[in-house]
Amino acid sequence: MIALLAALIGIAAQGQQPTPQVTPPPNVQPTTGRQTPADAPGGNGLTLEQAIQLSLRNNPDLRRADLQAQSAVQDVTIARAAILPALTFNASFSDTRNGGGIPTRIPDPRDPTGTTFVTVPSSPDVFRGYGATVGVRQLLFDGGRWWNALDAADAQQAALVASFDEQRLQTVFTVEQRFYELVRQQRQLKVLGDAAIRSRDQADFTQRLFEGGRSTQADVYAARANRDNDEINRLGQEARVELARQDLAIVVAVDPTDPLTIQEPSQMQQEPAAPPAAGQAVEKALLSRPSLKAFALTVEAQRKNASAVRGDYWPTIALNGSFGKQARDLSTLTNSIDSASTLRGSVDLTWNVFSGFATKAQATKSDIAATQAEVDLMTGRRTVASDVQRAVAQLAASRQQARIAAQSVQTAGENLRLARTRQQVGVGTQLEVRDAELKLTQSELARANALVDGHEAESALRRAVGG
């Protein structure tokens, strides 16, 4: 290769008159994907771990799932209250006025004949009363309604806890996707920025060649057009970087108007990990995915609800007791049991023999809800299996693409150096150089995309299998 280049240089020197010295553009250094800390975007910015922690604290969907799980704890307490004794207390104070203000006609005592009457006012009678009653009720049997309702509340609480875990997985996954997307856009901006620099240097070099009589005006115009197009692409990429930054700011719940820079993970430029066997990953996901646990627990809760509703077909048996006392004087109300007190105990049986088919309708609705929950469970299992398969396939493809793209970057860099050398010695054309520049840019973009796609696939696989 060195000998061939020397021969080409010698031939060009013999066939041309001496021309002004032309400084070639800088040597091409293909982007390897590794940057020094000073060059890395957001070297002192937000790390991925910090972004995840911010989102876990501030994400409204995760907060809502947490509150729903806390509310379910109270539902369990409410369901348990049915089997605990109920204690009631009632007290009363009353004044009863009898008569008062209604005049009464009576015979005049001064008339011995009794034929004369006089009207006299009547004085009212006021009766004051105090009362107190203490009652207790204990449910003995209600056809299984209370224990089925308690089991349903326990299952529903566990389902909401699993839903919270699923939402946490989804939140982490969303943050990682937005974070990696910002990394992708920043990497593409660097590649397009390097391409714009190469085009600008090439345009300057072509101008110097034209001034030295070794290039045409058309080559100068073509180089300037390439320079301007690459600059347009770079400016458009800056806008896409800003959009990706706004998406990340929304996910981590920070003010989008605040400046937000990120620090790329150290493993970002490493080759994606080898994907696991799809069958094993699917099996793990079916056992570990919180969403499937939530679906299964919801099925159990709906079945228990259906059994609880059918408890209305049975009578309700409860033990009731009460002690009460009525008194005209508050001081005697607290005395021991006497004739003014009442002590009552009973075993009450209540049976709703017919309710206009309402019980049957409610039981049918509960059965339908349980069947629907089973359908959701089966659909969820298929969805999880599909998510795992997709993530494994994407990870495998990205891993291979990253390897090939790394080789392509090296090859494209060598090709561009050769094209520029040929142009310098007068045997290459501007079109060859431009074609080599485009191939290098495409290779660098392909490598950046493959690496980000691989890490996004790793994140998707972690979520799909349950963390």
PyMOL commands that set and color helices and strands:
alter all, ss='L'
color gray80, all
select helices_A, chain A and resi 2-14+48-58+60-83+145-211+217-251+266-269+278-288+290-313+330-333+358-424+430-464
alter helices_A, ss='H'
color red, helices_A
select strands_A, chain A and resi 86-98+104-107+117-120+125-141+316-327+341-350
alter strands_A, ss='S'
color yellow, strands_A
deselect
rebuild
show_as cartoon
